[in-house]
Amino acid sequence: MAFSVLEPVPITATMVTASSVTVEDDSPVWQSGRPSNSYVVGDKRHRVETHSVYERIKAEASGAAENTPPENDPEHWLHMRPTNRWAMFDAYTRTRTTAQNRLSVTLRPGGFVTAVWLGGLNAKAAKVTVRSRPDGPVVYDSGIRQLDAAVRDRWSLYWLARPHVVEDTLFPNIRPCIDPNITIELTRSGSVGLGMVVLGQLVRIGETQWGAGAGPTSNSFIDFKADGTAKWTRRDPTRTLNCNVEVQPRDANMVSRLLARLDGVPALYVASSRQRHEPLRVFGFMQNQPSQVLRFENVKQCMQPINVIGL
């Protein structure tokens, strides 16, 4: 299995040329000049300029006009989440852009794009189409990809187990083109959601070796009492990926420079692009430790340990 890294293109508001989600958020817009005492603790307001929703955490007795925007007033406002329209473009899959029945967005990133990854999915089907220029020819059409089907190898699993939900899907092998215009479409009866869009150039660095480890790391808090009872607070787990990647000596310089450039930068690490290997795709940070340096095993082989902690 090929091991690849997708270094994301930062998505800005000017790159979003069309979206089926036309309203920024369901919460009211923060208004400059409004009397500060008209906001009460618990009020939520959003700012289009920052694509963020804020909550009022401190009341103000004065009726003076409030002109300091929430992002610059941490004494009175707390950042809560991205707006619904922008949630798919932050760094977390748990914050989703939601719509009814259908969600679509068209992006114009400017540079070459060879892959698109969708994370935090709540959809039955997905489709990605790429045009060269807004009115140019179609250079990539994924067709409709079904996301709700899970292979059941036993009747008991089919009837009794909870249905498998596909939470991410990768669209590789997009032909590079000038001025790509990328349209993403999701469909589902009822609420449809998209937690993250990652696009850019998918770089193959080597071959994933057997024995790769992937799974959730708990962030939940469990406090066991002396009498045997327990109190717990559940938090979303963190996904991790650990494996060794065989690198060709001729690619050693490229791999070393790429991983150094991604130090402290979130990226998508793909140990397998197969849909059934969903745990082997993690968006997060490469953990650089002394034991994880590129090793020159012999004249024909290098080995790169990979340890990724997800966001």
N, C-alpha and C positions, 0 to 999 in steps of 0.2 A: 504494500500500500504506500502510495506517495504521501510524504509529509510536506505540507505547504503552509505558508503564512500569508494572510491577507492584511496588508497595512491599510487601514481605513483612510479614505479621503474625508476630511472634516466638512460636514454639510452646513452651509450657511443659508440664510433666508433667500438670498438671490438665486440659489440653485433650484429652489422649489418653484417650478413653473406652472404646476397644476396640482390640485388636490380635491378629492371629493369631500374632505372635511373643511368646510368653508368658514366655520365659526372657530375662533381661537380657543375658547373654553366656555363651559357652562357658567362659571362664576362671573360676577360683574367686573367691569374694568375699573381699576383704580383711577380716580380723578384728581388732578392737581387743582389746588385752590379750594377744595371742600373743607368746611370746618373740621378741625381735628377731633373734636368731641363727638362728631357724628358717627365715628367708627367705634364699635364696642368690641371687647375681647371675644375672639372667636370668629369675627368677620373675615371672609376670604375675598381677596381681590386678585386680579391677574394683570400683568403688564405685557403688552404685545412686544414691546421693545426687548424684553429679556426672555420672552416665551416662558414665563414662570408664574406660579400661583403662590401668594403670600397669605399668611394668617396673622390677624391682629393679636398680639400677646400682651399689650399694655395699653390701658385706657389713658386718655389725655383730657384733663378738666378744661383746659383752655379752648376757647372757640376760635382761636386764630386759624387762618388758612393754612392748610397742610400742603407744602410745596416740595418737600423732600420725598423722592420716590422710595418705595419699600426696600429696594435693593441697597439703598444708601442709608437706611434707618433701621439697623438691627435692634435698637432699643424697643421699637414698637411693632416691628414686623418680622415674621419668621418665614424663611423660604420653605415651602411645603413640597412642591413637585413641579414638573414641567406642565405646561398647558396641554390640553388634549391633542391639539393639532401638532404640537412639537414633540410629544412624548416618544415617538418612534425614532427621534434623532438624538436622544441623550445616550448615556453610556450604560443604561440598565435595561434588562429585558422585562423586569417586573412593572415598569411604568409603560403602559400601553396607550397608543392611540386607538380609540374605539369608534365604531360607526355601526349602522344598522344594515345588515344584509350584504353590503359591498363597501370596500375601502380601496381607493386607488390614489396613487401619487406619481407625478412625473418629475424627474430630477435631471438637471443639466450640469454635471460636475465639472466639465471643461477638459479634464485630462483623460488619458486612456483608462478604460475599465475592462477587466477581464473576468470579474466574478462579482456576484451579488449574494449576500447572506442575509436571511431574514430570521430574527430570533424573537422569542416571546410570542409565538403565534397562537391565535385562537381563530382558526379558519378551517374550512373544509377543502378549499382548493386555492392554488396560487398560480400566478402567471407573470413572467417577466418578458418584456419586449424592449429591444434596443434599436433605435434609429440613428443613422448618421446625419446629424443636423435635424432641426425640428420637423421639417417637411421632407427629409431625405428618405432613402430606402431603408427597409428593415434589414438589419444585419444579424439579428438574433431574435428568435421566437421560441421560448421554452415550451409552448403549448400549455395546456391546463394540467397542473400537477396535483393529483389527489393527495390530501394530507390526513384524511380521517381513517384510512384503512390500516389495520394492524394484522399481521399474519398470526393466526391462532393454530397451534399445532395439536391442540387437544380440545375436544368438545367441551370439557369442563371449563377450560379457560374462556372459550368463546361465550358460553352462557353465563358464567358466574363472575369472572374477573371484571374489574373496572375497565372500560374501553381505553385503549392506548391513545394518548393525545400527542401528535407530532408538534413539538415546540420550536423546532428550527429546521430550515432547509437551505441548501447551498445550490446556487446556480453558477457552475464553473464554465470554462471553455467558451466564454463570450469573445467573439472576434474583435480585436481592437479596431477602433474607427475614429475618425475626426469628429469632434464635437458630439459625443454620445448623448442621446436623449433617452433616458431609462424610465419606462413605465412599469410600475408594480401594481398588480391587481389581486385582491383577496376577496373571497366570497364565502358566505355561510348564512344559513337561515337564522335570523336573529342577530345577536351582537357578534361582531367580528373585530378582532384586535391584532395589533402589530406592535411588538415591544421594541424592536431595534432593526435598523437598516444599516448594513455595513457594505460598502462597495469600494473597489479599488483594484489593484493588480495583485493577482494570486501568484506568489512566487514559490516554485517547488524547490526545496532545499535538499531533499534526499528521500530515503525509504524508511518508513516506520518499521521498527523491529517488533517481532512477536513478544508478548509480555507487557504491552502497554497497559497502564492502569488509569482508570478514570472513575470519578464518582463524586457524590456530595460530601462536603465537610460541614458538620453541624455548627451553626452559630446560635443555637437555642441554649437557654439557661435553665438548668435543672438543679434545684436545691433540695437535697434529701434531709429530712428531719430525723431527729433521734428516735422518734416513735415509729419510723418506717414509712411515714407519709412523705409526700413530695409536693413541691410547688414549682411550676415550670412556666416559662415564657417562650413561646415558639417564635423563631426568626427564620427567614429564608436561608437555606444552606448555600454554601459557596461551592461551585463546581471546580474540580481540579483535574489536571492531566499530567501524567508522568510517563515518559517513554524514552527510548534511545532511537536516534535517527542515524542511519548510515549515510555518510556524505562522501561523494567522490572527491579525491584530493584536488582536482582541478576547480572544484566549487568551494573549497575551504575559505578562500579570501572573501568571496561573496557572502557566504553564510555568516562569517565572523562579523563583517561590516553591518549586515542586515540586523543581526541580533543586538549589536552594540547600539545601532540607531533606534531600536525599539525599547531600549532600557528606560523604564518609567513611562512607557507609552502603551496604552491598551491596544491590542490587535487581536485578530482571529487566528487561532492556531488550529490547523486541520490535520489530524493524524489519519483521517479517512474521510473521503467525500461521500461514501455510501450512506443512503438514507437510514439504513438499519443500524448504523454506527453513530448515532446521535451523540452519545457521551464523549466521543473522540473529537468533538469540535467544541472548543472553549474560547470565549472572548474574555480576555483578561491580560494579566501581566506575566511576563517571563521572569522567573525568580533566578537571578544570577548568583550562584554560590561558587566558592572555590572548587568544589567537586564536580561542577557542571561545565567545565571548559571543554572546548573542542579538542578531542584526543586524536593524535595521529597514530593509529594502530599499526599500520605498516605502509609500504609504498603504494598500495592500491586501495587503502581503506582508511577513512576517518570516522569517528563516532562522536555525535553531539547529544549529550543528555538534555532532555527537555523537562522542565518543571513549570507548569503554568497554574496560576491561581486566578479563578474567574471573578468577574464583578457581579 
